[in-house]
């Protein structure tokens, strides 16, 4: 299983970043995908998710600011983050929840997002 997440970085409050998470096709095509984040000292939380059919779901703290999308031709999921706030600072992870038997899931490596005030 090959998963690669990238796009994090340092940005000022109010700025934007786009995260990308690419996976091998055999995993991507059978997966719902979520972006999660974990700030120091806090539990990992769901930021946004997109189903195979394209249905989306967002955490309350990011609604109206973040947009998740998937490009099935590129086997990639994106998280467009606008109007970033210092409290968005965290390590962001993508998670592939497959519809294979037993519903195995796979995590990508984290990518750091730091929002300065």
Secondary structure, DSSP 4 states (H G I P E B T S, - for coil): --EEEE--EEEETT--EEEEEEE-HHHHTTEEEEEEEE-TTS--EEEEEE-TT--EEE-TTTTTTEEEEEETTTTEEEEEE-S--GGG-EEEEEEEEE-STT--EEEPPPEEEEEE-
